[in-house]
């Protein structure tokens, strides 16, 4: 499973043999930048054999993942509970390490390599830094790194509703995220154009909602041409369990998104009785926002969604379930007898409050199951659900408002964090939705707005980049849009914002280009020219 990075480390351990004219600090090129780095005055040459020393179950789990990244035909790696006479890497989980829960201390000197951390996650992040430091196994710098993340939430998003991606690519995406210390994968599973998660109680979601008859060609709104080719698919529950476990082993929590009340036309095509008009509906074949949304007046709508969420909860152990809440037109509700009756019965002022009622009802149900909701910033309209976390995408205003209301916030404003934007002005760039967000723009982002006080700032949990896939059909295109911009965001959410230096970041990124190459990532090359 780690074949992409197998050649990252050719030899392991220790024979001090500095090369002339190379200073050890020039070899310290970790992304994201560590909190504290003390460079030594020498370098190592790794030998052809090494023992990873790990005693506890958690230490051994990290050791196995590290071993998979070190394995080569000319390198013998073993894992042992006892240190050998020869070369070794010691992994140690120690509650007394006096470090952040996700922090680590990495020491490389003449006695060996030691990674200490208070948790398995911290130990894993230390291992990722070691991999980067070993870009050249004959020039490994002596160093002491003490590191911890700035933000608890460090996320990337992938839309599989518009275009679906293979399981192997999802796993590769998780590997890449882990390499740069992301810890949340937001999986956008349902859309107007396709439903991508198996729900056993409602088989028509797989039979009908997962497939559209064709897809618009070119930019929606500018094109009236369609490809005439049926498109679709879904992830089985077994595949989802496999992916969730794969991510867990790499300390990434997957947050599923089930869109409601809007972006639901695919589900309505399968179960038209859940809409205001009763249909007929079809799975959308173009992009945009559609008036056909779940009916807020019918009890059967809420029963359906609760049943769906029951199965989602069984698949995803995440504390959070993302419920969308964005771009929900009120046209159908205004003309719906059931919705208007609900509005009157609940003493609601307007359809915005009706949406708030809808969201709060779903939140109450999920809270009863021990889960919390995340919603896009539209959930502020009509009144925010009591325990909701807001994902601020239409700029930062929604996040600022939510933080001032003492709600947790994840920043994902389009100007900095939408990776479906163009990243270069060349006519040869692959099709994108629009916009312009180069690497430097991503790197410049500060997730805590100056409008927040010192008391309000802690409500910002972190930030996330979103990859919407209306115009992204293939894994290669997805990688091109995500990297190296994701590397820039990784530093934004992990490293101390006060010491950010774009020129230094570019230097370190170029030094780590080998890693993207070894993982066979189809990354954008602009910054490397």
Buried (B, 14 or more C-beta within 10 A) or exposed (E): EBEBBBBBBBBBBBEEEBEEEEEBBBBBBBBBBBBEBEBBEBBBBBBBBBBBBBBBEBBBBBBEBBBBBBBBEEBBBEBBEEEEEEBBBBBBBBEEBEBBEBBBBBBBBEEBBBBBBBBBBBBBBBBBBBBBBBBBBBBBBBBBBBBBBBBBBBBBBBBBBBBBBEBEBBBBBBBBBBBBBBBBBBBBBBBBBBBBBBBEEBEBBBEBBBBBEBBBEEBBEEEEEEEEEEBBBBBEBEBBBBBBEBBEBBBBBBBBBBBBBBBBBBBBBBBBEBBBBEBEBBBBBBBEEBBBBBBBBBEEBBEBBBBBBEBBBEBBEBEBBBBBBBBBBBEBBBEBEBBBEBBEEEEBEBBBBBBBBBBBBBBEBBBEEEBBBBBBBBBBBBBBBEBBBBBBBBBBBBBBBBBBBEBBBBBBBBBBBBBBBBBBEEEEBBEBBEBEBBBBBBBEBEBBBEBBEEEBBEBBBBBBBBBBBBBBBBBBBBBBBBBBBBBBBBBBBBBBBEEBEEEEBBEBBEBBBBBBEBBEBBBBEEBEE
